[in-house]
Amino acid sequence: MHPVCLPLSCEKVSVCAGVCLVLHIPLLALLKLILRKNNSGVWSTRHTSSQTNTFAHDTAPTTAASTATTALVISAAAIELQPPEPQAGNMAELSEFTYDPKTFSVTPAMKEAFKTNGYVIIRQVLNPEEMRKVNQMLESPEVQRHAYTTADEQMRQTRMVLWFKVGEDVAGCVASMNKIAGTIEQLMDGDEVYHFSTKILMKEANQSGSFLWHQDYGYFYNWGYMYPDCASIFLAVDDCTKANGCLEVLRGSHRMGRIHHEPAGKQLQADLERVEEAKKLHEHLYMEMKAGDILYFTGNLLHRSLPNTTNKRRWSYVIAYNQKHNRTYMGPEHPRYTPHAGFVPLKKVSDSALLECQKFSMDDQWFLKEDEDKARE
Ligand SMILES: O=C(O)CCC(=O)C(=O)O
């Protein structure tokens, strides 16, 4: 018997069963015509619930079809069909929080939002004074001389700098502060995390390429990491808007698991057929952010960003973390081995560390060179 028949009284069951048999295929279409979603995301009839019974009684069931309609309305009202998730907008809002230095902690609501949506955005994690220090470090010739370019599928270029070590300098503080490293560790809700890499992605004014649709685990997977137990934080160095190529995500897409990636330009791109299908199931969100806001997101969340079309730069600062147990099987003998692959414990520091830190120099840092970049392999 079709499930919509279940709660009907005995005399209606035979009518409905017959109708189900005859109309089995168009049944869902009929239901869609009869039902609509209300504001709280619950499916109901086109009338209010108090009107539902009146509707059933007032309609003279003169034909088999109208009898079926009446039966279906009664049964659907009784079942109260639920869509798989509440309204999209509300769920996205659930992932948005504001940092308060006095009271901040990772709450169950944040963990739940991270699990459901694949990300949380926390506004103003770094204050303007902290951001001044970050900018001073990023703009220093010592960092900038390590810049090279990545390119999208149209070979449009974006400058980037990438490094691996966590020093006792400004960059090291950012990577190991509790409000960043401690937060991502708690959101991932499991093993200890360590720093995998930090990079700055510099979309300059009126130029730059895109970052193609991908999952960060798409990269980690190629480097031999066995589990998607990695996550990243995206710190807005400049305000990020739709016009200057803010990050875009497909909310909840991490629940699809890893999808196939192929090289495109100098990047890896997720299988676009899958991405198109994913867009039908997962809300496409533009992560507009102010400088100092941080997006914490899981390794399998599909994301991308488009070129900067404005006359101001749009820089971002992305730190990748990996869980301690998540090892790569690609040891030194393997052609894809990356020497930074091993676990190095991350000693977390207090949230005041960045303001206290005076070391801008990264003289002992290990910066990635363009010819060492194995992103595409
Ligand atoms: O900075 C951006 O626009 C994109 C960065 C990104 O997608 C990544 O690092 O995985």
The ligand as an SDF file (V2000), in Angstrom:
LIG
                    3D

 10  9  0  0  0  0  0  0  0  0999 V2000
   40.9480   33.0010   -1.3980 O   0  0  0  0  0  0  0  0  0  0  0  0
   40.0940   32.5090   -2.1230 C   0  0  0  0  0  0  0  0  0  0  0  0
   39.3800   33.1820   -2.8040 O   0  0  0  0  0  0  0  0  0  0  0  0
   39.8830   31.0120   -2.2140 C   0  0  0  0  0  0  0  0  0  0  0  0
   40.7310   30.1930   -1.3510 C   0  0  0  0  0  0  0  0  0  0  0  0
   40.4200   28.7360   -1.4050 C   0  0  0  0  0  0  0  0  0  0  0  0
   39.4720   28.3220   -1.9960 O   0  0  0  0  0  0  0  0  0  0  0  0
   41.2540   27.7810   -0.6830 C   0  0  0  0  0  0  0  0  0  0  0  0
   42.3000   28.1580   -0.1750 O   0  0  0  0  0  0  0  0  0  0  0  0
   40.8870   26.5980   -0.6130 O   0  0  0  0  0  0  0  0  0  0  0  0
  1  2  2  0
  2  3  1  0
  2  4  1  0
  4  5  1  0
  5  6  1  0
  6  7  2  0
  6  8  1  0
  8  9  2  0
  8 10  1  0
M  END
$$$$
